[in-house]
């Protein structure tokens, strides 16, 4: 494959990021088509060679399209993935594949059986600092890892209507951290213990969700990951990682608005963390797209594939079950119901 021809579905916030990254920074790929029911042309008035359509089926059937990028609302992901597989297109999809564990299993198997490369947008794996931490762990820089701690706090609540359709905090937000824990540790989770609160806004509870959570993951060798999530950190987008091992520790601190530190008689002050995930992870979005295209061009495994999506989804289900049941939940309890698999 000399150049990867891509069709992009959904020109919302994430779709526009991928569109511009590919157009400006990924020379081995080009956008040949865009499908969005609310878009009639290019968002920047250029790119006259790109085909724009309101009809996803029309675009997904185009013979010149090698791969599709799914950046649409979560409720549409599974149908687009299935159509992509049936049309022989390789797929990049923002997480999750589906809110249903059963359909996630089916789609992952369908892609494997059809020889379709499928990548999920677990973009935090591809943040330069987190990638370096992963590399250091693999090189034995801190010895055998015993505990990792992940802090993931948003600067403010999303709209309540979004929360109602998000799948809940564990599926929408913490799933990134569950994937990160597996990525860093290189091990599988066998048990989950979680607690959740409604402490920020009672409307979140009325929508059937929580806004604050603490989750412990137990891996197959008995080691741990501890994750704390909040929908509202008043000081900014709080994204930190600590990896503790027998030979030392790795810390990844927040990205700040600037690195200036002021020392005076009133104290020591530095800037606040960044305000928004699209600013914090600007480099990771580009890295993941470069890796997606590289995997297609050079026939490599996808760095975050269907199996990773399935594992993270299982952990999210287990975390929700743990909160509801008030006890730890083994992943073996999170079973796919055969009658729901079609």
C-alpha positions as CSV (number, residue, x, y, z in Angstrom):
1,X,0.0,0.0,0.0
2,X,1.8,3.1,-1.2
3,X,-0.6,5.7,0.2
4,X,-3.5,5.1,2.5
5,X,-6.8,6.5,1.2
6,X,-9.0,7.4,4.2
7,X,-12.7,8.3,4.6
8,X,-13.5,10.2,7.7
9,X,-16.9,9.9,9.4
10,X,-17.9,12.7,11.7
11,X,-16.5,16.2,11.6
12,X,-17.0,17.2,15.2
13,X,-14.1,18.2,17.5
14,X,-12.1,14.9,17.2
15,X,-12.9,14.5,13.5
16,X,-11.5,17.9,12.8
17,X,-8.3,17.1,14.7
18,X,-7.7,13.9,12.7
19,X,-8.6,15.7,9.4
20,X,-6.0,18.4,9.9
21,X,-3.4,16.1,11.3
22,X,-3.6,13.8,8.2
23,X,-3.8,16.7,5.8
24,X,-0.8,18.5,7.3
25,X,1.4,15.9,9.0
26,X,0.8,12.4,7.7
27,X,2.2,12.3,4.1
28,X,1.6,8.6,3.7
29,X,-2.2,9.1,4.0
30,X,-4.8,11.3,2.4
31,X,-8.4,12.1,3.1
32,X,-10.4,11.1,0.0
33,X,-13.9,11.4,1.5
34,X,-15.8,12.8,4.5
35,X,-19.3,11.8,5.6
36,X,-21.2,13.9,8.0
37,X,-25.0,14.6,8.0
38,X,-24.5,18.2,9.1
39,X,-21.6,19.2,6.8
40,X,-22.0,20.3,3.2
41,X,-18.4,20.9,2.4
42,X,-14.8,21.3,3.6
43,X,-14.5,22.9,7.1
44,X,-11.8,25.3,5.8
45,X,-13.3,25.9,2.4
46,X,-10.4,24.1,0.7
47,X,-9.6,20.5,-0.3
48,X,-11.8,20.5,-3.4
49,X,-10.5,17.1,-4.3
50,X,-12.2,15.6,-1.2
51,X,-15.6,14.0,-1.7
52,X,-18.2,15.3,0.9
53,X,-21.4,13.5,1.6
54,X,-24.2,13.3,4.1
55,X,-24.6,9.6,3.4
56,X,-22.3,7.3,5.3
57,X,-23.3,4.2,3.3
58,X,-22.3,6.0,0.0
59,X,-18.8,6.8,1.4
60,X,-18.1,3.5,3.0
61,X,-18.8,1.7,-0.3
62,X,-16.3,3.8,-2.3
63,X,-13.8,1.4,-3.9
64,X,-10.9,3.8,-3.6
65,X,-11.2,4.0,0.2
66,X,-8.7,1.8,2.1
67,X,-9.6,2.7,5.6
68,X,-12.2,4.6,7.6
69,X,-11.9,6.9,10.6
70,X,-15.0,6.8,12.9
71,X,-15.3,10.0,14.9
72,X,-19.1,10.0,15.2
73,X,-21.2,9.7,18.4
74,X,-20.8,6.5,20.4
75,X,-24.2,5.2,19.4
76,X,-23.2,5.0,15.8
77,X,-19.8,3.3,16.2
78,X,-20.8,-0.3,16.1
79,X,-22.9,0.0,13.0
80,X,-20.2,1.8,11.1
81,X,-17.6,-0.7,12.2
82,X,-19.7,-3.6,11.0
83,X,-20.3,-1.8,7.6
84,X,-16.6,-1.1,7.3
85,X,-15.8,-4.8,7.9
86,X,-18.4,-5.9,5.4
87,X,-17.0,-3.5,2.8
88,X,-13.4,-4.6,3.4
89,X,-12.2,-1.4,5.0
90,X,-9.6,-1.1,7.7
91,X,-10.9,0.8,10.7
92,X,-9.8,3.4,13.2
93,X,-12.6,4.1,15.7
94,X,-12.8,6.4,18.7
95,X,-13.6,4.5,21.9
96,X,-15.7,2.6,22.7
97,X,-16.6,0.2,19.9
98,X,-20.0,-0.2,21.6
99,X,-21.5,0.2,25.1
100,X,-22.5,-3.5,24.8
101,X,-19.9,-6.1,25.8
102,X,-21.6,-8.6,23.6
103,X,-21.4,-6.5,20.4
104,X,-17.8,-5.5,21.2
105,X,-16.9,-9.3,21.2
106,X,-18.8,-9.8,17.9
107,X,-17.2,-6.9,16.1
108,X,-13.7,-7.8,17.3
109,X,-14.1,-11.4,16.0
110,X,-15.6,-10.2,12.8
111,X,-12.6,-8.0,12.1
112,X,-10.2,-10.8,12.9
113,X,-12.0,-13.3,10.7
114,X,-12.2,-10.8,7.8
115,X,-8.5,-9.9,8.0
116,X,-9.5,-6.3,8.8
117,X,-7.1,-4.2,10.9
118,X,-9.0,-2.4,13.7
119,X,-7.6,0.2,16.0
120,X,-9.3,2.0,18.9
121,X,-8.6,5.6,19.9
122,X,-7.0,5.0,23.3
123,X,-5.0,8.1,22.6
124,X,-3.3,8.4,26.0
125,X,-1.0,5.5,25.1
126,X,0.5,7.7,22.5
127,X,1.2,10.7,24.6
128,X,5.0,11.3,24.4
129,X,5.5,11.3,28.2
130,X,3.4,8.1,28.7
131,X,5.2,6.4,25.8
132,X,8.5,7.2,27.4
133,X,7.3,5.8,30.8
134,X,6.2,2.6,29.0
135,X,9.6,2.4,27.3
136,X,11.4,2.9,30.7
137,X,9.3,0.2,32.4
138,X,10.1,-2.3,29.6
139,X,13.8,-1.4,29.9
140,X,13.7,-2.3,33.6
141,X,14.4,1.2,34.8
142,X,12.4,0.8,38.0
143,X,12.7,-3.0,38.3
144,X,9.6,-5.1,38.8
145,X,6.6,-2.8,39.0
146,X,4.6,-3.2,42.1
147,X,2.0,-0.4,42.0
148,X,1.0,2.2,39.5
149,X,-1.2,5.2,40.4
150,X,-3.2,7.1,37.8
151,X,-4.9,10.4,38.4
152,X,-7.5,11.4,35.8
153,X,-9.7,14.5,36.6
154,X,-11.6,16.6,34.1
155,X,-11.7,20.4,34.6
156,X,-15.5,20.4,34.6
157,X,-18.7,18.4,34.1
158,X,-19.8,17.7,30.6
159,X,-23.4,18.5,29.8
160,X,-25.9,16.3,31.6
161,X,-27.4,15.2,28.3
162,X,-24.0,13.9,27.3
163,X,-23.7,12.0,30.6
164,X,-27.1,10.4,30.0
165,X,-25.8,8.8,26.7
166,X,-22.1,8.3,27.6
167,X,-22.3,4.9,29.1
168,X,-21.3,6.2,32.5
169,X,-18.0,7.4,34.1
170,X,-16.3,4.0,33.9
171,X,-17.1,3.4,30.2
172,X,-16.7,7.0,29.0
173,X,-13.8,8.4,31.1
174,X,-12.0,5.8,33.2
175,X,-11.8,3.3,30.3
176,X,-8.8,5.3,29.1
177,X,-7.1,4.7,32.5
178,X,-8.0,1.0,32.5
179,X,-6.3,0.7,29.1
180,X,-3.3,2.8,30.3
181,X,-2.9,0.5,33.3
182,X,-2.8,-2.6,31.0
183,X,-0.4,-0.8,28.6
184,X,2.1,0.2,31.3
185,X,2.0,-3.1,33.2
186,X,1.9,-5.4,30.2
187,X,-0.3,-7.7,32.3
188,X,-3.9,-8.7,32.5
189,X,-6.4,-7.5,35.2
190,X,-8.1,-10.3,37.0
191,X,-10.1,-8.4,39.7
192,X,-11.6,-5.0,40.2
193,X,-12.7,-3.1,43.3
194,X,-14.4,0.3,42.8
195,X,-16.3,2.9,44.7
196,X,-18.2,5.8,43.3
197,X,-19.8,9.0,44.6
198,X,-22.2,11.8,43.5
199,X,-20.5,14.7,45.2
200,X,-20.2,17.4,42.5
201,X,-23.7,17.7,41.1
202,X,-26.8,15.8,42.1
203,X,-28.0,16.0,38.5
204,X,-25.3,13.5,37.6
205,X,-26.9,11.0,40.0
206,X,-30.3,11.7,38.6
207,X,-28.9,10.9,35.2
208,X,-27.9,7.5,36.6
209,X,-24.1,8.1,36.9
210,X,-21.4,9.0,39.3
211,X,-18.9,11.9,39.2
212,X,-16.1,10.7,41.4
213,X,-14.5,7.2,41.6
214,X,-11.7,5.3,43.1
215,X,-10.8,2.0,41.4
216,X,-8.2,-0.7,42.3
217,X,-7.2,-3.2,39.6
218,X,-5.5,-6.4,40.6
219,X,-3.3,-8.0,38.0
220,X,-2.6,-11.6,37.4
221,X,0.6,-11.6,39.5
222,X,-1.0,-9.8,42.4
223,X,0.3,-6.3,41.6
224,X,-1.9,-3.3,41.6
225,X,-3.1,-0.2,39.8
226,X,-5.0,2.5,41.8
227,X,-7.0,5.0,39.7
228,X,-8.9,8.1,40.9
229,X,-11.3,9.9,38.7
230,X,-13.2,13.1,39.1
231,X,-15.5,15.0,36.7
232,X,-14.4,18.4,38.1
233,X,-11.0,19.6,39.2
234,X,-11.3,23.4,39.5
235,X,-7.6,24.0,38.8
236,X,-7.6,22.3,35.3
237,X,-7.1,19.0,33.5
238,X,-5.3,16.8,35.9
239,X,-3.5,13.9,34.3
240,X,-0.7,12.3,36.3
241,X,1.0,8.9,36.4
242,X,3.2,7.2,39.0
243,X,5.0,3.9,38.5
244,X,6.6,2.3,41.6
245,X,8.9,-0.7,41.4
246,X,11.6,-2.5,43.3
247,X,14.3,-0.4,41.6
248,X,12.8,3.1,41.8
249,X,9.9,5.2,40.6
250,X,8.7,7.0,37.5
251,X,6.5,10.1,37.7
252,X,4.7,11.9,34.8
253,X,3.4,15.2,36.0
254,X,0.7,17.5,34.5
255,X,1.3,19.6,31.4
256,X,1.1,23.2,32.4
257,X,0.2,26.4,30.5
258,X,3.9,27.3,30.8
259,X,7.0,26.2,32.7
260,X,7.8,29.5,34.4
261,X,8.2,29.3,38.1
262,X,8.0,32.5,40.1
263,X,10.0,32.7,43.4
264,X,9.4,35.7,45.7
265,X,8.6,36.7,49.3
266,X,5.0,35.5,48.9
267,X,6.0,32.0,47.9
268,X,6.7,29.8,44.9
269,X,4.1,29.8,42.0
270,X,3.8,28.1,38.7
271,X,1.1,27.9,36.0
272,X,-2.0,25.8,36.3
273,X,-2.5,22.5,34.2
274,X,-4.0,22.8,30.8
275,X,-7.8,23.3,30.6
276,X,-8.9,20.8,28.0
277,X,-8.1,17.2,26.9
278,X,-7.7,18.4,23.2
279,X,-4.9,20.7,24.4
280,X,-3.3,18.1,26.7
281,X,-3.2,15.3,24.2
282,X,-2.5,17.2,21.0
283,X,0.6,15.2,20.3
284,X,-1.0,11.9,21.1
285,X,-3.7,12.4,18.5
286,X,-1.0,12.9,15.9
287,X,1.1,10.0,17.1
288,X,-1.8,7.5,17.1
289,X,-2.8,8.5,13.5
290,X,0.8,8.1,12.3
291,X,1.0,4.6,14.0
292,X,-2.4,3.6,12.4
293,X,-1.2,4.6,8.9
294,X,2.2,2.9,9.5
295,X,0.5,-0.3,10.6
296,X,-1.6,-0.3,7.3
297,X,1.3,0.6,5.0
298,X,3.8,-1.9,6.5
299,X,1.3,-4.7,7.6
300,X,2.1,-4.3,11.3
301,X,-0.2,-5.2,14.2
302,X,-2.4,-2.3,15.4
303,X,-1.0,-0.8,18.7
304,X,-4.5,-0.7,20.3
305,X,-6.7,-3.3,18.7
306,X,-10.0,-5.0,19.2
307,X,-8.7,-7.2,22.0
308,X,-7.5,-4.1,23.9
309,X,-11.0,-2.6,23.5
310,X,-12.6,-5.8,24.8
311,X,-10.4,-5.9,27.8
312,X,-10.9,-2.3,28.7
313,X,-14.7,-2.7,28.3
314,X,-14.7,-5.8,30.6
315,X,-12.8,-3.8,33.2
316,X,-15.3,-1.0,32.9
317,X,-18.2,-3.4,33.3
318,X,-16.5,-5.0,36.4
319,X,-16.0,-1.5,38.0
320,X,-19.6,-0.6,37.6
321,X,-20.6,-4.0,39.0
322,X,-18.3,-3.5,41.9
323,X,-19.9,-0.2,42.8
324,X,-23.4,-1.7,42.5
325,X,-22.6,-4.8,44.5
326,X,-20.4,-3.2,47.1
327,X,-17.6,-5.8,46.6
328,X,-14.7,-6.7,44.4
329,X,-15.5,-8.3,41.1
330,X,-13.4,-10.9,39.3
331,X,-13.2,-10.4,35.5
332,X,-14.4,-14.0,35.1
333,X,-17.7,-12.8,36.5
334,X,-18.1,-10.4,33.5
335,X,-19.4,-12.9,31.1
336,X,-20.8,-12.4,27.6
337,X,-24.3,-13.7,27.4
338,X,-24.4,-16.1,24.4
339,X,-28.1,-15.3,23.7
340,X,-27.1,-11.6,23.1
341,X,-24.4,-12.4,20.7
342,X,-25.7,-12.2,17.1
